[in-house]
Every structure is written in C-alpha cells, then in structure tokens.
Amino acid sequence: MELAGVRLFCKHKTMPIAQNH
C-alpha cells in the first residue's frame, strides 16, 4: 500500500535531479 507513495516520491525526486544534472 505504501509502495505507490514511495514510487511517486522516488520519481518526483529523480525527475528534478535528472533535469538539474
């Protein structure tokens, strides 16, 4: 049940990081 939240958090955190790099 918390997997969806963790996946969204990971995607949101990797999205800005990839664009910042």
N, C-alpha and C positions, 0 to 999 in steps of 0.2 A: 504494500500500500504506500509505503514511503519511497518506493523506487521511482515513482513518477516525479515526485518532488526533487529527489536527488538528481535525476536525469535532467530536469529542467534547469536546476541550479548549475549543473556542470556545463550544460550547453550555453547558458547565459554567461557563464564565467569564461568559457573558451571562445565565445563569439567576439567579445571585445579584445581579448588577448591576441587573437589571430589578426584582427584588424590593426591593433596597436603595433604589432611586430612588423 
